[in-house]
């Protein structure tokens, strides 16, 4: 179940970066087919933390983001503030925590 949620988050952030599965796969040296299996909602494919870290690096994200709920608003605000497009998990955490209070 957690793999499915992580796969959904990978797909979300990959799309936000404007990357196809093939483009991400080329960046991190994995096949489009493998990325597709990781992202599939019905997939039971197993993958290591090394692969998860590679995907995060390819997407210019902190890997922790894959374990947090998707928050498109925080992601978009951060992209507008941060010129190089990198995502800070601490920024995300602070914003989502403030929203809950």
C-alpha positions as CSV (number, residue, x, y, z in Angstrom):
1,X,0.0,0.0,0.0
2,X,2.7,2.5,0.9
3,X,4.5,1.7,-2.4
4,X,1.3,2.7,-4.2
5,X,1.1,6.1,-2.4
6,X,4.8,6.8,-3.0
7,X,4.3,5.9,-6.7
8,X,1.4,8.3,-6.9
9,X,3.5,11.0,-5.4
10,X,6.4,10.3,-7.8
11,X,4.0,10.6,-10.7
12,X,2.5,13.9,-9.3
13,X,5.9,15.5,-8.8
14,X,7.3,14.2,-12.1
15,X,4.4,15.8,-13.9
16,X,4.9,19.0,-12.0
17,X,8.5,19.0,-13.3
18,X,7.2,18.5,-16.8
19,X,9.0,15.3,-17.3
20,X,7.8,12.2,-19.1
21,X,8.5,8.8,-17.6
22,X,11.0,8.3,-20.3
23,X,12.8,11.6,-19.6
24,X,13.0,10.8,-15.9
25,X,14.2,7.3,-16.6
26,X,17.0,8.7,-18.9
27,X,18.0,11.1,-16.1
28,X,18.4,8.4,-13.5
29,X,19.4,5.5,-15.8
30,X,16.2,3.4,-15.4
31,X,13.8,2.3,-18.1
32,X,10.5,4.0,-18.8
33,X,8.9,0.7,-18.1
34,X,10.3,0.5,-14.6
35,X,9.2,4.1,-13.8
36,X,5.8,3.2,-15.1
37,X,5.6,0.1,-12.8
38,X,6.6,2.2,-9.8
39,X,4.0,4.8,-10.5
40,X,1.1,2.4,-11.3
41,X,-1.7,2.5,-8.8
42,X,-2.2,-1.3,-9.0
43,X,1.5,-2.2,-9.0
44,X,3.2,-4.3,-6.3
45,X,6.6,-3.7,-7.7
46,X,9.3,-3.4,-5.0
47,X,12.1,-0.9,-5.1
48,X,14.9,0.0,-2.9
49,X,15.6,3.3,-1.1
50,X,18.5,3.8,-3.5
51,X,16.0,3.9,-6.4
52,X,13.8,6.2,-4.4
53,X,16.7,8.5,-3.8
54,X,17.7,8.4,-7.5
55,X,14.2,9.4,-8.4
56,X,14.2,12.2,-5.9
57,X,17.5,13.4,-7.3
58,X,16.2,13.3,-10.8
59,X,13.2,15.4,-9.8
60,X,15.4,17.7,-7.7
61,X,13.4,16.9,-4.6
62,X,14.2,15.9,-1.1
63,X,13.2,12.2,-0.8
64,X,11.2,12.9,2.3
65,X,8.6,14.6,0.1
66,X,7.4,11.1,-1.1
67,X,6.3,10.3,2.5
68,X,4.3,13.5,3.0
69,X,0.8,14.2,1.7
70,X,0.7,15.9,-1.7
71,X,0.2,19.7,-1.2
72,X,0.1,21.3,-4.6
73,X,-0.4,24.8,-3.2
74,X,2.8,24.7,-1.1
75,X,4.7,23.2,-4.0
76,X,3.6,25.9,-6.4
77,X,4.3,28.7,-3.9
78,X,7.8,27.3,-3.3
79,X,8.6,27.1,-7.0
80,X,7.6,30.8,-7.4
81,X,9.9,31.8,-4.6
82,X,12.9,29.5,-5.4
83,X,14.4,30.5,-8.8
84,X,16.3,27.2,-9.3
85,X,13.2,25.1,-8.9
86,X,14.5,22.9,-6.0
87,X,12.1,21.8,-3.4
88,X,12.8,22.2,0.3
89,X,11.1,19.7,2.6
90,X,11.5,22.0,5.5
91,X,9.6,24.7,3.6
92,X,6.9,22.3,2.8
93,X,6.7,21.0,6.4
94,X,6.5,24.6,7.9
95,X,3.8,25.6,5.4
96,X,1.6,22.5,6.0
97,X,2.1,22.7,9.8
98,X,1.1,26.4,9.8
99,X,-2.0,25.5,7.7
100,X,-3.1,22.9,10.3
101,X,-2.8,25.3,13.3
